[in-house]
Amino acid sequence: MWWRAESSESRANPGGDAEDPAGRPRDPDGSCTHPFIPTTVGAFREYRSESERGAGTIRIELLRERIEGRESVLTWGMREDSGPVSEVERRCGPDGAEEPWLVLGSAPGLALDHQTWMLPRRLEPGTTYGGEFEARIGTFGVTIRRTHRVAERERVSVAGERYEALRVEVEERATAASEPVPTTVWIAEGVGLVRMALGPDEYRTDVTLVGHGGD
């Protein structure tokens, strides 16, 4: 199962998960695992997005994985409502994995590339991580600095299900002098993103998990 995280028990047990020289937890077939991000081909998540632009559904599904040296490259298919499926690639390596939900709730046509951070496998209140990515529409692009701080554990109820989740406070800045754009995400072990509140209250986008499976 993809939520089998690295642990002292698995390191000590030769019958547990294999590891590469960098200490990355692996399944016997060489694929990468992560407690907060699905890495089983066929796993899917369905979300409902609501904002001042309207409401809609977004489905993400892990289509395939390939091994490149010490990393895995996960190809995700993303589909909004009944539109076409677009594909994005996310890395999974010794330091963690790139979140497939980074683009959820973004403006139509926005591409996010060159991410420089990974979601750590071990998270607890007080953990911080971050980096940069390029936000691009057509030929116009801007580098965004993004910081994350794990605030606390909370119970989150969405679509009739309750999850024990970590609340992560996120800030994005286009330049050092710009006002930060706040985002809050809730992620649950074994599931991933269960809720996201993107942007300030006056034009916030709410994304909630409404279905998942294929793990």
C-alpha positions in Angstrom: 0.0 0.0 0.0 1.3 3.4 -0.9 1.0 4.9 2.6 3.5 2.5 4.0 6.1 5.0 5.3 9.7 4.5 6.2 10.0 3.4 9.8 12.6 2.0 12.2 10.8 -1.4 12.1 11.0 -1.6 8.3 14.7 -0.6 8.4 15.5 -3.3 10.9 13.3 -6.0 9.2 15.0 -7.5 6.1 11.5 -8.7 5.0 10.2 -5.1 5.0 10.4 -2.4 2.4 13.6 -2.3 0.4 15.6 0.9 0.4 17.9 2.5 -2.1 21.4 3.8 -1.0 19.9 7.2 -0.3 17.5 5.8 2.3 14.4 6.2 0.2 11.6 3.7 1.1 10.9 1.5 -1.9 8.6 -1.4 -2.8 10.2 -4.6 -4.0 9.7 -3.6 -7.7 11.7 -0.4 -7.1 8.9 2.1 -7.1 8.8 5.0 -4.6 6.4 5.2 -1.7 5.1 8.2 0.3 2.7 8.4 3.3 0.8 11.5 2.0 1.0 11.1 -1.8 -0.5 8.1 -3.7 2.2 6.3 -5.7 0.1 3.3 -6.9 -0.7 3.5 -10.7 -4.5 3.9 -11.0 -5.0 5.7 -7.7 -7.3 8.7 -8.1 -8.7 11.6 -6.2 -11.8 13.7 -7.0 -12.3 17.2 -5.7 -14.9 19.9 -5.8 -13.7 23.4 -6.4 -15.8 26.5 -5.5 -14.9 30.2 -6.0 -16.3 33.4 -7.3 -15.8 32.0 -10.8 -18.2 29.2 -10.0 -18.0 25.5 -9.0 -16.6 22.4 -10.7 -15.0 19.1 -10.2 -11.4 18.0 -10.7 -10.1 14.5 -11.0 -6.5 13.5 -10.7 -5.2 10.0 -11.5 -1.8 8.5 -11.4 -1.3 7.2 -14.9 2.2 5.7 -14.9 5.6 5.7 -13.2 9.1 5.5 -14.5 12.4 5.1 -12.6 15.2 7.6 -13.4 18.2 6.9 -11.4 17.5 7.6 -7.7 14.1 9.2 -8.5 10.7 8.1 -9.8 8.8 10.3 -12.2 5.0 10.1 -11.6 2.7 11.1 -14.5 -0.7 12.4 -13.3 -3.7 12.9 -15.5 -5.9 15.9 -14.5 -9.4 16.6 -15.8 -11.7 19.5 -14.9 -15.4 18.7 -15.3 -15.9 17.0 -18.7 -12.8 18.7 -20.3 -9.8 17.0 -21.8 -7.2 15.2 -19.7 -3.9 17.1 -19.3 -0.8 15.4 -18.0 1.8 16.7 -15.5 4.9 15.0 -14.1 5.9 15.0 -10.5 9.1 13.6 -8.9 9.5 11.3 -6.0 13.0 11.0 -4.6 15.1 10.6 -1.5 13.9 13.9 0.0 10.2 13.3 -0.5 7.7 13.8 -3.4 6.2 16.7 -5.3 2.5 17.2 -4.6 0.2 16.5 -7.5 -2.4 18.9 -6.1 -0.3 22.0 -6.5 -2.3 23.2 -9.6 -5.8 22.6 -8.0 -7.8 25.8 -7.8 -5.5 27.7 -10.1 -6.6 30.0 -12.9 -7.5 28.2 -16.1 -4.4 27.8 -18.4 -1.9 28.3 -15.6 1.1 26.0 -15.7 3.4 25.5 -12.7 6.9 24.3 -13.5 10.4 24.0 -12.0 9.4 23.2 -8.5 12.4 23.1 -6.1 10.9 21.5 -3.0 9.4 18.2 -2.1 6.8 17.2 0.5 8.8 15.5 3.3 7.7 12.0 4.3 7.9 12.9 8.0 5.6 15.7 9.1 4.7 17.0 12.5 3.6 20.3 14.0 6.4 22.8 13.6 7.9 21.2 10.4 8.8 23.8 7.8 9.8 23.4 4.1 9.5 25.4 0.9 11.1 26.5 -2.3 10.3 28.1 -5.6 8.3 27.3 -8.8 7.5 29.1 -12.0 3.9 30.1 -12.7 3.3 30.5 -16.4 0.4 31.4 -18.8 1.5 31.2 -22.4 4.8 33.0 -22.8 4.5 35.0 -19.6 6.1 33.5 -16.4 7.0 34.6 -12.9 9.0 32.9 -10.2 7.0 32.3 -6.9 8.6 31.7 -3.6 6.5 29.3 -1.4 6.9 28.5 2.3 5.1 25.8 4.3 4.6 25.4 8.0 2.8 22.5 9.6 0.6 24.1 12.2 -1.3 21.3 14.0 -3.3 18.1 13.8 -7.1 18.6 13.2 -10.1 16.5 12.4 -11.5 17.5 9.0 -15.0 16.4 7.8 -15.6 16.5 4.0 -18.2 14.7 1.9 -19.4 12.7 4.8 -16.0 11.4 5.8 -13.8 12.4 8.7 -10.0 12.5 8.5 -7.2 13.1 11.0 -5.2 15.7 9.1 -2.3 18.0 9.4 -3.1 21.7 8.8 -0.3 23.3 6.7 -0.1 27.1 6.4 1.3 28.2 3.1 2.5 31.7 1.9 3.4 32.6 -1.7 5.3 35.7 -2.8 6.1 36.8 -6.3 8.9 39.1 -5.1 10.4 39.8 -1.7 8.5 43.1 -1.5 5.1 41.7 -2.5 2.2 40.9 -0.2 2.1 37.2 0.6 -0.8 35.1 -0.7 -2.1 32.8 2.0 -3.2 29.2 1.4 -4.2 26.5 4.0 -4.1 22.8 3.1 -5.1 19.8 5.1 -3.4 16.5 4.3 -4.2 13.1 5.8 -1.9 10.1 5.8 -3.1 7.4 3.4 -5.2 9.9 1.5 -3.3 13.1 0.7 -5.0 16.4 0.2 -8.5 16.5 1.8 -9.1 20.2 1.8 -7.5 23.5 0.6 -8.4 27.1 1.1 -6.5 29.1 -1.6 -6.1 32.9 -1.4 -7.5 35.6 0.9 -11.1 35.6 2.0 -12.3 38.1 -0.6 -11.5 35.8 -3.5 -10.8 32.5 -1.9 -11.1 29.2 -3.7 -12.2 26.2 -1.6 -11.2 22.7 -2.8 -12.5 19.6 -1.0 -12.1 15.9 -1.5 -15.3 14.1 -2.6 -14.0 10.7 -3.7 -10.9 8.5 -3.8 -9.8 5.0 -4.7 -7.6 2.8 -6.8 -4.9 2.4 -4.0 
